[in-house]
Amino acid sequence: MDPMTSTDLNDDASPEGPRDAGTGSRLAAVVYNPIKVDPGDLKAAVAAEQTAAGWPETLWFETSAEDPGQGPARQAIGAGASVIIVAGGDGTVRAVAEEVVGTECALALLPSGTGNLLARNLQLPLDDAGQSIHTAFTGRDRAIDVCRIAIERADRSVDRHAYLVMAGLGLDAKMLANTDDDLKAKAGWLAYVKALVAVGKDDSELRFRYRLDDKPEQSLRAHTIMVGNCGSLPASIELIPDAALDDGVFDVVVLKPEGLGGWLQILSKVLWENGVLSRTALGRRLRTGDVDALNYATGTELVLRLNRPEKIELDGDGFGTAVAFKTWVDAGSLTLRVPSDSA
């Protein structure tokens, strides 16, 4: 089955589940990951904010290893929630958003994980639960893009998901597969450093055919390819400085380092140009274009087939191996609750 012509991969159906919440309702629900969050620590603050806002009693739903968020989100939407406060890591946020997208329900973030990638890109407070809960009841709504993806497996089955931050093949997916979950819980991003060292010795390449939008199909060999809905990573790393959550396109990043010189080129581009020069108008004018080891492109649809199964990640979580995928932008389809005074 070829993703360039496959009916399954070219079916733009949404992930199963989204449904409309009632128009004009004012009911909050909390979907929380019990590994990341103790609801007892939150209930008093939530109760105080709901009372001050004149809302009815908030609903509470717990995720599990078997259901990381989609089921609880469906329950909350079915119960009439107008806003879902998601308390957990990036995986919980992605799973809940997969159900909220396309409905009249808004999503509010209570960052509770290691990366908190979406909250970082929205420049939301990462360690102020009180402010996050206050925003859920008093903030304004902002529409953002969501990326959809249909992943073909080696057995030719196809499953569909949504992601908010980034999908990747290569270095980042292998790094996540080698990350020790216990060390991650104890040491946070230091666990990723250990994993990065482990996979940094892997010099294998991705080989694939791809088509971006209506451009001709091409073949490419690369170390890593990532599709980003936004571009900020932990440790102030600006992988894609021009990416925006509401611009109607995604950004494609391809890493093609040739030896140590190629990696130095990438580090200079990402850490210096993206991380330092991009912070000022003058610095942005001094930035160079693509370099041999690092290429950027933008689009709304990417279809890609690999020459062998490769590990794939979505929003920082491993999603097994893929032989092909199609990803596209669902512009402005998710409503986020953000502080009323945010830009």
N, C-alpha and C positions, 0 to 999 in steps of 0.2 A: 504494500500500500504506500503510495507516494503522497507526501503532504502537499505537494504542489497541485494535486488533483483530488485528494482524498475527501470524500463526503464527510467523514467523521471529523477530520481536523478542520475542515472549512465550515463546519456548522457553528454559527455564532450564538448558539443557545447559551443562556446564562447558567451558572452552576445551579443545580436543582435546589429549590427552597424559597427564594425571596418572594415576599408577598407584601401588599400595602398595609401600613398601619393606619389607624383611623385619623382622618383629617381633623385638626383642631383639638385633639386629645392632649392632656397634660399629665403624663404618667411616666415615671422613671423606673428603669430596671437596672440591676447590677448583675453582670455576668463576670464571675471571678474564677481565677485559677487558684485552688486551695493550696497548691505547692508554693505559689508566689505571694499569696495574700491571706491574712487572717481577717475574716469578715467582722469578727468582734471588735477589731480596731477601727473599723470604718462605720459601723452602724450608727454610732452616736452622731458623727459628723454628718452623715447622710440625712438622719432624722432631723437634725437642726436646720439644714438647708431646705429640705422639703417643706418643713413647717413655715420657715420664713418666706418661701416662695408661694405658699398656699396650695401646694400639690398634695395629692393623696399619698397613702403609704407606698413606699418603694418596694418593688418586687425583687427577689434575690434568686439567682440561678447559679449553680456550681458546674464547672467543667470537670471532665474526667480524662483519663488516658485514652479511653475508647472514643470519647466525644470531646475534642478540644475547644468546642465553642459553637459549632453550627447548630446543634440541637437546642442548647439553652437559648441561643439567639432566636430560633424559630418559635420557641415557647414564649419568649418575651414579646415578640412581635404579635403572635397570636393572641396574647393577653391584652393587647392594645397599647403597648409601650410607645411613647413618642420620642423617648431618648433612651439609649442603652449605654450605661457607663461600663466600659470594659476594663477590668482590673487584672492585668497579667502581662506576660511578655509579648514579644513580637508574634509568636505563633498564635496566641490567644486572640490578639488584635486582628490578625489576618483571617482566622477562622470565623470570628463574629462578623467582621466586615463582609465576608463572602455571602452572608445571609442578609445583612442590612442593605447592601448595595441595591439600588433600584427601587427601594421602598420609600415611604414618607417618614420613616423613623430616622432620627439622627444618632450619630455615634459620638460619645464623649470618652476621652482617654484618661485613665488613671495609671500612669506609667509605673510598672511594677517588675520589670525584667532587667536583663543585663544590657541589652542594646538599646531598647526603646527607640527604634529607628524612625518610626513615623512621627513620634513626639519631637524628636530632635529636628527633623526636617521642618516641622511646623513651629519650631522654636518655642515649644511649650515647656513649662517648668517640669523637671524630671524628679524632683524630690520634695514636692509640696502637695501632699494629698489633699489638704484642706482647700487650697486654691483650685485644684483640679475638680473637686466635688462642687465647689461654688460655681465654677464655670458651667458644669453640667446643668445647673438649674437657672443660671442667669446669663449665660453667654449668648452669642449670636451664631447663626448657622452659616457655614461656608461649604460650597460645593467643590469637590476635588475629583480628579480622574481616578479611575481604577483600571488596572491592566488585567485582562482575561488571558487564560492560557489553556490550550488543549494539548496534553502530553501523550504521545504514542509510546507504548512500552514494547519490549522485545517480542511479546506474544501478540502484538498488533491490537491489543486493547487500548482504548483512549479514555483518559479521565480529564475532567475539567476543573479548574480552580480559578481563584482570583488572587492577585497580589497587589500590595500597595507601594512597596518600596523597590524591590529588585528581584529579578530572576537571574540565575547564573549557571554556567557550565565551565568546568575547568578548575582553576586554583581555588576559588571561593567554595565551590561545592565539595571538592576533595578536603579542604581545610575543615569544613563543618562535619564531614563524615569522620574525620580523625579527632574531633574535639571530645575530650573527656567530660561527660555531663556532671560528674561529681566535682571535678576541678572547676568547671564553669560556675557551679553553684557557690563554691568557696572562694574562688579567686577572680571571678568575672572575666574580663577580657584578657587576662594573663593566660587563660586556658587556650585562647585562640592563638596566642604567640607560640605556645608549645606545639599546637597543631600545624601552624604555618611553617615552623622549622621542619616538621616531619614531611610535609608535602613539598617543601621547597626543593628537595632533592629530586623530585619527579619531573623529568624533562620531556615527558610524553606530550604529544600535540593532539589537539582536536582537529579532525578533518571533516568538513561538512560542505553541503550545498545550501545556499540560502537565497531568498528573494525578499527584498525590502520594498514594501508598497508596490508600485507598478514598474519598478526598475527591472532590468533583465536579471535572470538567475545567474548566480556566480558561485564559484568554488573557492574555498579558503582554507588555509592551515593557520591555526592560532593556538596560543597557550590557554587563553581564557576569553569567554564572551559573556557580557552581562547586559541585561536590558533593564534600565532604570526609570521608574516613575518619578523619582527624586534622587538626589545625589550626595547627601551628607552622611558620613559614617562616624562611629565613635572616634575619640582621640582627635577631634577637629579635622578629620580627613575629608576633603572635598573631592570626591571622585568625579562628580559631574557638576561643576560649578554653575552651569547655565540651566540645569534642570529645574522644572517647576511642577508642582502638583496639579496645577489647573491650566496648563498650556495646551492641552489636547493632543500632545504627542509624547512618545517615550524617547529616551536616549539610549543608543547602543554603544557600548564600549568594548573594544577589541584589544587585547594585549598580545603582542607578538615579539617578545624580547628575544634577541639573539645574543646569548651569553651575558656576562656581567655588564657590558656596556649598555645592552638593552634594558636591563633592570635599573641601571642608574638613570637612563633616560626617563623611564616611567616614574621613578621616585622624584626626580627633579620636576617633572610635569605636575604630578599630583600634590606633592608636599610644598613646592615652592610656588609654581605658577598658580595652581588652583587654590592652595591653602593660604598663601600670603598675598600675591599680587591681585588676586580677584577680590580682595576686601575693599579696594579703593577704586574710584573711577580711573585715576591715572594708571594704577597697576593693571586694570583690565585692558587698557590700550596697549600695554607693553607685552601682553601675552602673545605667544607664538601660536601657529596653527598645529595641526597634527604632526607628530613625530613618527619615525618608522616603527617604533615599538608600541605606540599607543594611538589608536584611531577612534574617532567619534562620528556618529551619524544620528539623525533623528528620523522618526517615522511614526506611522499609526498601525502598521501591520508587518509582522516578520514571520516568514515560514522557513523552517530550517530542518534539514535532515543530516544526521551524522553517519559516518561510515561504520560506527560500532556503538554499542550502548555506552553512555557516559552518565556520571552522577549529575543530578540537577538539584538546585536549591531555590526556594521561594521565601523571601523575607527572612532569611537567616536559618530556615529549617530545611534539612535534607528531605527530598521527595523521591528517593530511589533513583533509578536510572531511566534514561530516555533514549529512544532512537530517532525521534523527531518531535517537533512541537510547532504549533502556531500560536502566536501571541498578538493581541490587538488592544487598542485603547478604547475604553468605555468612558467617554468624556463626560465630566461633571455628574457622574452617576451616584456618588456617595456624599451624603451630607454629614459634615463634622461640626460638632459644637466647640467653638473656640472662644477665648476671652473676648468680651464685648469691646475692649480697647485695643485688640490686636490689629496689625496691618492687614 
